[in-house]
Amino acid sequence: MQVVYAKQPYPTSLHASIFLMGPTPRRETGGASWRPAMLQALEQAGFTGTVFVPEDAEGSYAHSYVDQVAWEQEGLEMADVILAWVPRELTTMPAFTTNVEFGEFLRGGRLIYGRPAG
């Protein structure tokens, strides 16, 4: 499995790809990223494709907003599947940007949505 983190260049060819859409913890508000556990689950399931992770390898967001949005938009358009996990926590991960992305890809046939109970 190949993992491409935020702002890293996308591969020139893909055979299967997943974009991990959902809130990213900010350094200033804390919170733990859900993506490492998802990467582990995909690896254990035998996924051999490419996973686009819109955060740095340390599990947070520390980039220019404009550059981040451009990187995410490119990855969302190129991904075979968009896996949205929304563990909404208004203090640490409100997911307001995720709301917009979710609406944009809701009817495209590539979106899988999940959330914790409650």
VENBELNOR-V720986 format. One record per backbone hydrogen bond with DSSP energy under -1.0 kcal/mol. CO is the residue of the C=O (numbers start at 1). NH is the residue of the N-H. If there is no record, write none. Layout:
((CO;NH) (CO;NH))
This chain:
((2;51) (4;53) (5;8) (16;50) (17;81) (18;52) (19;21) (19;83) (21;85) (25;61) (26;30) (34;38) (35;39) (36;40) (37;41) (38;42) (39;43) (40;44) (41;45) (42;47) (43;46) (49;2) (50;18) (51;4) (52;20) (53;6) (53;55) (55;6) (56;59) (60;56) (64;68) (65;69) (66;70) (67;71) (68;72) (69;73) (70;74) (71;75) (72;76) (73;77) (74;78) (75;79) (81;19) (82;112) (83;21) (84;114) (86;88) (89;93) (93;89) (95;99) (96;100) (97;101) (98;102) (99;103) (100;104) (101;105) (105;108) (110;82) (112;84) (114;86))
